[in-house]
Amino acid sequence: MHRSRVVSQMTAAALLIALGIVIPMFSPVKIVLPPASFTLASHVPVFLAMFISPAVAAATAVGTTLGFFLGGFPLVIVLRAATHLLFALLGAAFLAARPSIVFNMLKAQLFSLAVAAIHGASEVIAVTPLFLQGDMSTGYYENGFFLSVVVLVGIGTVVHSMLDFSIALGLLRAVSKQPFFRQVFGGAQTSGQAASAGRRGQ
């Protein structure tokens, strides 16, 4: 990998980690379904990192988790953030082998659904022990395990994940032609150009 691209990707990773911590803290766009709440675009930095490389995706997922931990956030938030490492690595590895799918609407949505399913299942697995130990807020117990954990955390995360993926995909398509972002999103940019050339040649 060219040195300038390495530097660009390291810079992007640092920015994405910072955004991944700041967005959930300060974003005014929250969907509240008591006792849970979902912050729109909170996963966008991780998805953008997936479009870059598995290494950047892993760094962003780990960095945001450490940020929440060091910031004194509740354990449930830290654990849910930690699960992002799984879908980020799997998704980034898949995209590294097939980067052109992000420029195909149907394939991109199917990929988003697969990632969201892993995302939702991982968060349910992370939250379940806390629920069983009585470490969640009272609202979770008033609604019961199925509604609070399976529906709100699991299915809610699937929907939230797909919305955030769509935002990240739109950003990728919007900025990938700019010089700095061309360095960062090299694989996706090249594949996008190839896909466009193929369509023009048909």
Buried (B, 14 or more C-beta within 10 A) or exposed (E): EEEEBEEBBBEBBBBBBBBBBBBBEEEEEEEEEEBBEBBBBBBBBBBBBBBBBBBBBBBBBBBBBBBBBEEEBEEBBBBBBBBBBBBBBBBBEBBBEEBBBBBBEEEBBEBBBBBBBBBBBBBBBBBBEBBEEEEBEEEBEEBEBEBBBBBBBBEBBBEBBBBBBBBBBEBBBEBBEEEEBBBBBBBBBBBBBEBEEEEEEE
